[in-house]
Amino acid sequence: MTAEQDAEQLWLGELRVQIIDPRKETPGAQPQEDGDEAASTSTQGRSPTFVSYGVRAETTLPHFSRSHMVTRKRFQDFVFLHHTLVTDFPACIVPPLPDKHRIGYLTGDRFSVEFIMRRCMELQLFLERICRHPILQRAEIVQRFLESKEWHIDMHTHAGHRIASTSAADALPLPPPTSSGLLESVSDMFVNAFTRVRKPDPRFVAIKADLEGEEDRATQWERVLLRNRMHVSDLDDSCRREVAAFDELYAAHLGASTEDLTSDYHDVATAFEQLGELETGMTQDVQRTGQALHEFAELESRFTFRVLDDMLTMLRAKQTYITAHKTLLKHREAKQLDFEGLTDYLHSTVTERDRLANLGTPDGEPVHGNVRGKGMRGYMRHMVDRVWGVDEEQARIDRMQRLDGRIDELQDAVSQSHAQSQAFNQHVAKEHYIYELGRRREVQQSLKLYVDGHVDMYEQGVRMMDDLIRALESGTADPEELAGNDTTTTSV
């Protein structure tokens, strides 16, 4: 059975979520108008002035107590959910969370409308990725996150012990992770950083190459969109210098123009207005055309601004998701490095045991040799034994017995490490299949968002130009009336 066929059997139902109705709240304020007591209990009793997000969920999963759920959460609740999933499911690609305080390409504070809307979109992506994952969607912490009427109590209860997944034991036949100290973790990190897998698996080499290529494409796409976004925004002197520096670095490489289309429309519109002052016989029509071009430039600026921000949000969430996937690949390599290291240790131990066995003669008579090993260390230990009068033959027998016991332990450890490595490989293959399904869906969503935004913009632009043509043909409307109609038509 392939990893794809095995992964398909993990889904037991569907879970859908939606982030709705973000609110700026302050403890002690008036109660919620919607009367949903369960929606407000999890946001009480904590720091003042925060933003809460409505979470609406529908599911067909059998372990949920109800199929429709509505609750309210604040950002630190999402942080707790993410941390718990990372801790309880180290072998899964847990979707990352956005940065807590700022989104780099947005202006304003964390209570601004723009920031809150982008945060809603990022949290929506975070929950959608969890709900699409066949193991994470069945985690008990996810169920409590969506269902619990006393979420703040559940958080404190969970701090004392780990909440196990409802079906992780069946879905992932891997032993639980062993706890290790900080020194051991740091030493393993440095050792693995300078150690390479001797026999890399071609499947995961191809996966890593695909992820790196996808990350490069996302970065390049982000640069193009960010450049366009800066051009359509209202630029002050500092921002103009930033755009100029960006153009100097990337415009030639990307084959892009250093001027944006919105500025060109404004320039053409201004030229029409100036031309109307010279053409006395058709001043009204020329100025009407210039006003229409100004309105179309503003229309493109607003739509491009909105669409590009959504695209940038999805691209940055995609880049962090790729990073989480690459982290899982590093964990897989660490498993293989453990297996290869144990194999080398077993081989060297067997070699040493065979060397000691060869120091004896077939009839049992001892043969003088270096029982303590080769090299300067073995020689020095051998000389110390001679000074103390240690029986060399008895020392050889005692050491062979110790090596026999160590070989038995190492053989068991190698077998267990091999089983863990193979199981982890199979699970990582399933995780990549799940990741690919979600990636394709998100690519479709982002392209649909990009295309639909521009289609809407040009549809409104066509209506605007149709109104202009009718006004020019009739010759009755004045520019102020046309501008008022255009503003009503192009409101976003």
Backbone torsions as a table, in degrees:
resi	resn	phi	psi	omega
1	MET	NA	131.1	-179.5
2	THR	-76.8	167.3	179.2
3	ALA	-63.6	-35.2	179.4
4	GLU	-65.6	-45.0	179.3
5	GLN	-65.7	-37.9	178.6
6	ASP	-67.4	-38.0	-179.4
7	ALA	-69.5	-33.4	-179.4
8	GLU	-62.1	-27.7	-178.2
9	GLN	-78.1	-7.8	-176.3
10	LEU	-79.7	-26.1	-177.4
11	TRP	-74.9	125.0	178.3
12	LEU	-109.1	-5.5	-178.6
13	GLY	175.7	-169.8	-176.3
14	GLU	-122.0	143.5	178.2
15	LEU	-135.0	122.0	-179.4
16	ARG	-122.0	140.0	-179.6
17	VAL	-132.7	159.2	177.7
18	GLN	-149.9	131.8	175.1
19	ILE	-86.6	124.7	-175.4
20	ILE	-134.1	157.2	165.7
21	ASP	47.2	65.6	174.0
22	PRO	-68.9	140.4	-177.4
23	ARG	-135.0	143.2	170.9
24	LYS	-90.1	119.1	-172.8
25	GLU	-122.1	154.0	175.8
26	THR	-136.6	128.6	179.0
27	PRO	-57.1	138.4	-179.1
28	GLY	92.0	-3.9	178.7
29	ALA	-77.7	-179.6	-179.1
30	GLN	-65.2	149.4	179.2
31	PRO	-65.7	165.3	-177.0
32	GLN	-64.9	141.7	-177.9
33	GLU	-75.0	-23.3	-175.7
34	ASP	-79.2	-7.3	175.9
35	GLY	71.9	12.8	-178.9
36	ASP	-89.1	95.7	-177.5
37	GLU	-63.6	-38.3	-179.3
38	ALA	-65.4	-24.8	-177.5
39	ALA	-79.5	-13.9	-175.7
40	SER	-112.1	-14.1	-175.1
41	THR	-67.2	-33.3	-175.4
42	SER	-77.9	-7.4	-179.1
43	THR	-109.5	10.2	-177.5
44	GLN	-97.9	157.5	170.4
45	GLY	79.0	17.8	179.9
46	ARG	-127.0	-162.3	-167.9
47	SER	-60.5	149.5	-177.2
48	PRO	-72.2	155.5	173.9
49	THR	53.4	89.6	178.7
50	PHE	-138.8	170.9	177.1
51	VAL	-108.1	125.8	176.0
52	SER	-105.7	150.1	-176.7
53	TYR	-123.4	130.1	174.2
54	GLY	-74.2	136.8	179.0
55	VAL	-123.1	114.1	177.7
56	ARG	-107.8	132.9	-175.8
57	ALA	-135.2	145.3	172.7
58	GLU	-133.9	140.4	-175.0
59	THR	-150.6	156.2	170.3
60	THR	-116.4	8.6	179.5
61	LEU	-68.5	136.6	-172.4
62	PRO	-71.5	-24.3	-175.0
63	HIS	-83.2	-6.3	174.2
64	PHE	-78.1	143.4	-178.2
65	SER	-77.0	-21.8	176.6
66	ARG	-146.8	161.7	-173.9
67	SER	-93.3	-19.0	179.5
68	HIS	-123.6	130.1	-176.7
69	MET	-139.4	141.7	174.8
70	VAL	-137.3	129.5	179.0
71	THR	-148.7	172.9	177.0
72	ARG	-125.0	138.2	180.0
73	LYS	-136.3	154.3	171.5
74	ARG	-106.8	174.2	-169.8
75	PHE	-63.3	-36.8	-177.6
76	GLN	-67.1	-21.3	173.0
77	ASP	-67.6	-39.4	175.8
78	PHE	-66.6	-36.6	177.2
79	VAL	-62.1	-43.5	178.9
80	PHE	-63.8	-41.9	177.8
81	LEU	-60.7	-44.5	-179.8
82	HIS	-64.0	-45.8	-179.3
83	HIS	-61.9	-39.5	-179.9
84	THR	-66.4	-42.5	179.6
85	LEU	-65.5	-39.5	177.8
86	VAL	-63.2	-39.1	-179.0
87	THR	-72.3	-43.6	-174.8
88	ASP	-80.9	-23.1	-175.9
89	PHE	-130.6	69.6	-177.8
90	PRO	-68.8	-15.9	-179.0
91	ALA	-95.4	6.6	-179.3
92	CYS	-110.6	155.2	174.6
93	ILE	-84.4	94.9	-179.8
94	VAL	-82.6	125.9	-179.1
95	PRO	-60.1	138.3	179.6
96	PRO	-79.1	160.9	177.1
97	LEU	-98.9	155.7	174.3
98	PRO	-70.9	167.9	177.5
99	ASP	-62.2	146.4	-171.0
100	LYS	-70.7	-39.7	-167.5
101	HIS	-105.0	-45.4	-171.8
102	ARG	-131.9	151.1	168.2
103	ILE	-109.8	120.7	-163.5
104	GLY	-56.2	-37.6	-173.4
105	TYR	-91.4	5.8	179.0
106	LEU	-105.7	151.2	177.1
107	THR	-106.2	164.0	179.0
108	GLY	94.7	174.8	-177.7
109	ASP	-88.4	-177.3	-175.2
110	ARG	-77.0	-3.6	175.4
111	PHE	-104.0	4.5	178.2
112	SER	-72.1	154.2	-178.3
113	VAL	-61.7	-41.6	-178.4
114	GLU	-62.1	-45.3	-179.4
115	PHE	-64.2	-43.6	-177.9
116	ILE	-64.3	-39.8	179.9
117	MET	-66.5	-38.5	177.4
118	ARG	-68.8	-37.8	178.1
119	ARG	-64.0	-39.6	176.6
120	CYS	-60.1	-41.9	-179.6
121	MET	-65.9	-40.7	179.7
122	GLU	-68.2	-40.8	177.0
123	LEU	-66.9	-34.0	176.1
124	GLN	-62.4	-43.7	177.2
125	LEU	-63.1	-41.1	179.9
126	PHE	-59.7	-48.5	-179.2
127	LEU	-70.6	-35.9	178.3
128	GLU	-62.4	-40.3	179.8
129	ARG	-67.0	-36.6	175.8
130	ILE	-66.2	-43.3	-177.1
131	CYS	-69.2	-26.0	177.3
132	ARG	-79.4	-17.3	-176.5
133	HIS	-83.0	124.2	-174.1
134	PRO	-67.0	-21.6	179.0
135	ILE	-94.0	-46.1	-178.1
136	LEU	-65.8	-34.4	-178.8
137	GLN	-65.7	-20.4	-179.9
138	ARG	-99.8	5.6	178.8
139	ALA	-67.2	140.1	-178.6
140	GLU	-64.2	-32.6	179.9
141	ILE	-66.8	-33.0	176.2
142	VAL	-68.0	-41.6	177.6
143	GLN	-60.5	-45.2	179.5
144	ARG	-67.1	-36.2	178.6
145	PHE	-59.8	-38.9	-176.0
146	LEU	-90.6	-27.5	-172.9
147	GLU	-104.1	-31.9	-167.1
148	SER	-63.8	136.3	173.7
149	LYS	-90.7	-9.2	178.1
150	GLU	-130.9	61.8	-174.0
151	TRP	-63.7	-37.8	-178.5
152	HIS	-65.3	-30.6	174.9
153	ILE	-71.1	-41.3	177.9
154	ASP	-61.0	-36.5	178.7
155	MET	-63.1	-45.4	-179.9
156	HIS	-68.7	-34.3	177.8
157	THR	-66.5	-40.0	-178.6
158	HIS	-69.1	-25.5	-179.4
159	ALA	-63.1	-22.5	-179.1
160	GLY	-86.3	-20.9	-179.4
161	HIS	-155.4	160.5	-180.0
162	ARG	-80.2	137.5	175.7
163	ILE	-92.8	118.1	-177.6
164	ALA	-78.5	155.0	175.5
165	SER	-72.0	149.4	-178.4
166	THR	-69.6	-21.2	-177.1
167	SER	-145.4	17.4	-176.9
168	ALA	-65.9	-30.9	-178.5
169	ALA	-65.8	-34.6	178.9
170	ASP	-80.8	-33.2	-175.0
171	ALA	-82.2	-27.8	-174.0
172	LEU	-134.1	95.7	-177.5
173	PRO	-80.2	63.7	179.3
174	LEU	-119.6	147.2	177.8
175	PRO	-67.7	154.2	179.2
176	PRO	-66.0	148.7	-179.7
177	PRO	-67.3	143.4	179.1
178	THR	-90.2	140.7	179.4
179	SER	-78.6	144.0	-179.2
180	SER	-140.7	157.0	-179.6
181	GLY	-77.7	172.0	-178.7
182	LEU	-64.5	-41.4	-178.5
183	LEU	-62.4	-42.3	179.9
184	GLU	-65.6	-39.2	179.9
185	SER	-65.2	-42.7	179.8
186	VAL	-66.3	-41.1	179.8
187	SER	-64.7	-41.7	177.6
188	ASP	-62.5	-37.8	-179.7
189	MET	-63.8	-44.1	-179.6
190	PHE	-69.4	-38.3	179.8
191	VAL	-64.3	-46.8	-178.9
192	ASN	-68.8	-26.3	-179.8
193	ALA	-66.5	-30.1	-178.3
194	PHE	-108.4	13.2	179.2
195	THR	-119.8	136.6	179.4
196	ARG	-117.1	148.5	178.3
197	VAL	-66.5	129.8	-177.9
198	ARG	-73.5	-36.9	-178.7
199	LYS	-123.2	80.2	-178.9
200	PRO	-67.2	142.1	178.5
201	ASP	-76.5	125.4	-178.9
202	PRO	-59.3	-30.5	179.8
203	ARG	-61.3	-47.2	-175.1
204	PHE	-80.5	-23.5	171.5
205	VAL	-65.0	-42.9	178.1
206	ALA	-66.8	-39.5	178.8
207	ILE	-62.7	-44.0	-179.8
208	LYS	-64.0	-40.6	178.2
209	ALA	-64.2	-40.7	177.9
210	ASP	-63.5	-40.8	179.6
211	LEU	-65.4	-41.0	178.9
212	GLU	-66.0	-40.2	176.1
213	GLY	-64.8	-41.4	177.7
214	GLU	-64.2	-38.0	178.3
215	GLU	-66.4	-39.5	177.8
216	ASP	-64.9	-42.1	179.1
217	ARG	-64.9	-40.0	178.5
218	ALA	-65.3	-39.1	178.7
219	THR	-64.9	-43.2	179.3
220	GLN	-65.7	-40.7	178.3
221	TRP	-64.0	-38.9	178.7
222	GLU	-63.2	-40.2	178.9
223	ARG	-61.7	-44.1	-179.5
224	VAL	-63.7	-47.5	-178.5
225	LEU	-65.8	-39.7	179.9
226	LEU	-65.7	-36.8	176.9
227	ARG	-65.0	-44.4	178.0
228	ASN	-63.7	-38.4	-179.2
229	ARG	-65.3	-41.2	179.7
230	MET	-66.2	-31.3	-179.3
231	HIS	-73.4	-34.9	-178.1
232	VAL	-84.5	-9.0	177.8
233	SER	-80.3	164.6	172.8
234	ASP	-72.7	117.4	-172.1
235	LEU	-98.4	128.3	168.0
236	ASP	-93.6	-175.9	-174.9
237	ASP	-63.6	-42.3	-178.8
238	SER	-65.8	-39.9	-179.9
239	CYS	-68.6	-37.2	177.2
240	ARG	-61.6	-39.7	177.8
241	ARG	-65.0	-37.4	179.0
242	GLU	-65.5	-42.0	178.5
243	VAL	-65.1	-41.7	179.0
244	ALA	-62.1	-42.8	177.5
245	ALA	-64.2	-38.9	178.5
246	PHE	-63.6	-43.8	178.8
247	ASP	-60.6	-40.4	-179.1
248	GLU	-63.5	-33.9	-178.0
249	LEU	-82.3	-42.3	-165.8
250	TYR	-117.9	-21.5	-172.7
251	ALA	-62.1	-45.3	-179.6
252	ALA	-65.5	-39.5	180.0
253	HIS	-66.0	-38.8	-177.9
254	LEU	-85.8	-7.8	-177.7
255	GLY	69.7	29.0	-175.2
256	ALA	-101.6	155.3	175.9
257	SER	-78.5	152.7	178.2
258	THR	-88.2	2.0	177.6
259	GLU	-117.6	143.4	179.2
260	ASP	-96.5	158.0	-175.0
261	LEU	-68.3	-32.6	179.9
262	THR	-61.7	-43.0	178.4
263	SER	-63.9	-37.2	178.1
264	ASP	-63.4	-41.8	178.5
265	TYR	-63.6	-41.9	177.7
266	HIS	-63.2	-40.2	178.5
267	ASP	-64.0	-42.9	178.8
268	VAL	-65.2	-40.7	179.2
269	ALA	-63.2	-42.2	178.0
270	THR	-63.3	-38.5	178.1
271	ALA	-63.5	-39.8	177.4
272	PHE	-63.9	-42.0	179.8
273	GLU	-64.0	-39.9	177.4
274	GLN	-68.6	-34.7	178.0
275	LEU	-67.1	-33.4	179.5
276	GLY	-63.4	-29.3	177.9
277	GLU	-70.4	-24.1	-179.8
278	LEU	-88.7	-36.2	-179.2
279	GLU	-88.5	89.7	-175.6
280	THR	-66.5	-26.1	-176.4
281	GLY	-80.3	-16.6	-178.0
282	MET	-138.2	35.8	-178.2
283	THR	-60.8	-44.2	-175.9
284	GLN	-64.7	-42.9	-178.8
285	ASP	-68.1	-40.2	-179.4
286	VAL	-68.0	-42.2	177.8
287	GLN	-66.4	-35.2	176.4
288	ARG	-62.2	-40.0	177.6
289	THR	-65.4	-42.1	177.7
290	GLY	-62.5	-40.1	178.0
291	GLN	-63.9	-39.3	178.2
292	ALA	-64.4	-38.5	178.7
293	LEU	-67.8	-37.6	175.1
294	HIS	-61.2	-44.7	-179.8
295	GLU	-64.8	-38.7	178.2
296	PHE	-67.1	-36.4	176.6
297	ALA	-63.6	-41.6	177.0
298	GLU	-66.2	-37.5	177.1
299	LEU	-60.4	-47.3	179.1
300	GLU	-64.5	-37.6	179.9
301	SER	-64.2	-44.1	-178.8
302	ARG	-66.3	-45.9	-178.3
303	PHE	-68.3	-41.1	178.9
304	THR	-64.4	-39.5	179.1
305	PHE	-60.5	-45.9	-177.8
306	ARG	-69.4	-47.1	-176.8
307	VAL	-65.6	-42.2	-178.1
308	LEU	-66.6	-36.8	177.3
309	ASP	-63.1	-42.3	177.1
310	ASP	-64.0	-41.6	179.4
311	MET	-65.7	-41.0	178.5
312	LEU	-64.5	-37.7	177.2
313	THR	-61.9	-44.7	-179.4
314	MET	-68.5	-36.5	-179.6
315	LEU	-67.3	-41.1	-179.4
316	ARG	-71.2	-35.2	173.5
317	ALA	-65.4	-34.3	178.0
318	LYS	-67.0	-41.3	-179.8
319	GLN	-64.1	-41.3	178.3
320	THR	-68.7	-32.0	176.9
321	TYR	-67.1	-39.6	176.2
322	ILE	-62.5	-40.4	178.2
323	THR	-61.3	-40.0	177.5
324	ALA	-63.8	-38.5	178.2
325	HIS	-66.2	-42.6	179.1
326	LYS	-65.4	-31.9	175.4
327	THR	-64.1	-40.0	176.8
328	LEU	-64.3	-37.1	176.7
329	LEU	-64.1	-35.6	176.6
330	LYS	-65.9	-38.3	176.1
331	HIS	-63.0	-37.3	178.3
332	ARG	-65.5	-42.7	177.2
333	GLU	-62.2	-36.6	178.3
334	ALA	-63.8	-37.7	175.8
335	LYS	-61.9	-43.5	179.9
336	GLN	-68.1	-37.4	177.5
337	LEU	-64.3	-37.3	176.3
338	ASP	-62.0	-43.2	179.8
339	PHE	-64.7	-43.8	-179.8
340	GLU	-67.5	-37.0	177.9
341	GLY	-65.7	-41.7	177.0
342	LEU	-65.4	-37.3	178.5
343	THR	-63.3	-43.2	177.8
344	ASP	-63.6	-41.4	179.7
345	TYR	-64.0	-40.9	177.4
346	LEU	-64.0	-41.9	-179.7
347	HIS	-63.6	-43.2	-179.7
348	SER	-67.7	-34.9	178.6
349	THR	-67.6	-43.1	177.8
350	VAL	-63.4	-39.9	178.9
351	THR	-62.8	-41.8	179.3
352	GLU	-66.3	-38.3	178.9
353	ARG	-66.1	-41.3	177.6
354	ASP	-65.6	-35.4	179.0
355	ARG	-65.2	-42.8	178.4
356	LEU	-65.7	-36.3	178.9
357	ALA	-65.4	-33.5	-178.9
358	ASN	-76.0	-8.6	177.3
359	LEU	-74.6	-17.6	178.3
360	GLY	-91.5	155.4	177.3
361	THR	-88.5	161.3	180.0
362	PRO	-58.8	-31.4	-178.9
363	ASP	-89.3	9.1	175.1
364	GLY	92.0	-3.9	179.1
365	GLU	-75.0	137.3	-178.8
366	PRO	-71.4	147.7	175.2
367	VAL	-118.5	123.9	-176.6
368	HIS	-67.8	129.4	178.6
369	GLY	-161.1	-174.3	-178.7
370	ASN	-87.2	91.2	-178.0
371	VAL	-69.1	-32.2	-175.1
372	ARG	-78.6	-0.5	179.1
373	GLY	113.5	176.0	-177.4
374	LYS	-94.5	169.9	176.3
375	GLY	84.7	-178.7	-177.8
376	MET	-63.6	-38.1	-179.3
377	ARG	-64.3	-45.9	178.7
378	GLY	-63.8	-37.6	179.5
379	TYR	-65.3	-44.0	-178.9
380	MET	-65.1	-42.1	178.6
381	ARG	-65.8	-34.8	177.5
382	HIS	-65.5	-40.2	179.1
383	MET	-67.5	-37.1	177.5
384	VAL	-64.3	-39.8	178.0
385	ASP	-61.7	-38.9	179.9
386	ARG	-66.2	-39.4	178.9
387	VAL	-63.3	-38.9	-178.6
388	TRP	-86.1	-4.0	177.2
389	GLY	74.5	35.5	-179.8
390	VAL	-75.7	136.5	176.9
391	ASP	-70.8	116.5	-174.9
392	GLU	-66.0	-40.0	-179.1
393	GLU	-66.9	-42.7	179.1
394	GLN	-66.2	-37.1	176.8
395	ALA	-63.7	-37.6	178.5
396	ARG	-65.3	-43.0	-180.0
397	ILE	-65.4	-43.4	179.2
398	ASP	-62.0	-40.4	-179.0
399	ARG	-70.0	-36.9	176.9
400	MET	-63.0	-37.9	178.1
401	GLN	-65.6	-41.6	177.7
402	ARG	-64.4	-39.9	179.0
403	LEU	-66.8	-34.4	176.3
404	ASP	-61.5	-43.5	177.3
405	GLY	-65.0	-39.5	178.5
406	ARG	-67.1	-37.2	178.7
407	ILE	-62.9	-41.5	177.7
408	ASP	-61.5	-43.4	178.7
409	GLU	-63.8	-42.7	-178.9
410	LEU	-67.3	-36.9	178.1
411	GLN	-62.5	-41.4	176.5
412	ASP	-65.1	-41.2	-179.8
413	ALA	-66.2	-39.0	178.6
414	VAL	-65.5	-42.0	179.1
415	SER	-63.2	-44.0	179.0
416	GLN	-66.2	-41.5	178.7
417	SER	-65.0	-38.2	177.7
418	HIS	-64.7	-42.2	178.7
419	ALA	-64.0	-42.0	178.4
420	GLN	-64.7	-42.2	-179.5
421	SER	-63.0	-43.9	179.4
422	GLN	-66.0	-41.9	178.7
423	ALA	-64.8	-40.0	178.8
424	PHE	-67.1	-37.0	176.2
425	ASN	-60.5	-45.3	179.1
426	GLN	-62.4	-41.0	-178.8
427	HIS	-68.7	-39.2	178.4
428	VAL	-64.2	-37.2	176.1
429	ALA	-62.0	-40.9	176.3
430	LYS	-64.6	-42.5	-179.9
431	GLU	-61.4	-38.9	179.0
432	HIS	-67.3	-37.4	177.3
433	TYR	-63.4	-43.1	177.5
434	ILE	-64.3	-41.1	178.1
435	TYR	-61.7	-41.8	-179.2
436	GLU	-64.5	-40.0	177.4
437	LEU	-60.9	-45.8	178.5
438	GLY	-66.9	-37.1	-179.2
439	ARG	-63.9	-43.7	179.7
440	ARG	-62.5	-39.7	178.9
441	ARG	-65.6	-41.0	-179.6
442	GLU	-69.4	-34.8	175.8
443	VAL	-63.1	-42.9	177.0
444	GLN	-61.8	-41.9	179.6
445	GLN	-64.5	-42.8	-178.5
446	SER	-67.3	-41.6	177.9
447	LEU	-66.1	-38.6	177.5
448	LYS	-64.2	-41.2	177.2
449	LEU	-61.3	-44.7	-178.0
450	TYR	-66.1	-46.2	-177.6
451	VAL	-69.8	-46.3	-178.5
452	ASP	-61.9	-37.7	178.8
453	GLY	-61.6	-43.8	-179.8
454	HIS	-74.3	-33.2	176.2
455	VAL	-62.8	-44.9	177.3
456	ASP	-60.7	-41.0	-179.4
457	MET	-62.1	-47.0	-176.9
458	TYR	-73.9	-27.2	174.2
459	GLU	-64.8	-44.1	176.4
460	GLN	-67.2	-34.1	175.8
461	GLY	-64.6	-39.4	177.4
462	VAL	-64.0	-43.5	177.7
463	ARG	-62.5	-37.8	178.5
464	MET	-63.3	-44.4	-179.9
465	MET	-69.9	-32.8	175.3
466	ASP	-63.1	-41.5	176.6
467	ASP	-62.8	-38.7	178.3
468	LEU	-64.2	-43.8	-179.3
469	ILE	-63.0	-43.6	178.4
470	ARG	-63.1	-40.0	179.1
471	ALA	-65.6	-40.0	178.6
472	LEU	-67.1	-38.4	-179.6
473	GLU	-70.0	-37.2	180.0
474	SER	-79.2	-37.4	178.9
475	GLY	71.5	21.3	-176.3
476	THR	-108.3	-29.8	-176.0
477	ALA	-80.5	146.2	175.5
478	ASP	-101.4	163.1	-173.9
479	PRO	-57.9	-35.6	-178.7
480	GLU	-65.6	-40.7	179.7
481	GLU	-66.8	-42.3	178.2
482	LEU	-62.2	-39.7	179.3
483	ALA	-65.0	-38.9	177.2
484	GLY	-64.0	-40.5	177.5
485	ASN	-66.1	-38.5	-179.4
486	ASP	-67.4	-37.9	179.9
487	THR	-65.5	-38.2	177.5
488	THR	-67.4	-39.4	-178.0
489	THR	-69.6	-36.8	-172.1
490	THR	-96.0	8.1	179.0
491	SER	-63.8	136.5	-175.8
492	VAL	-100.6	NA	NA
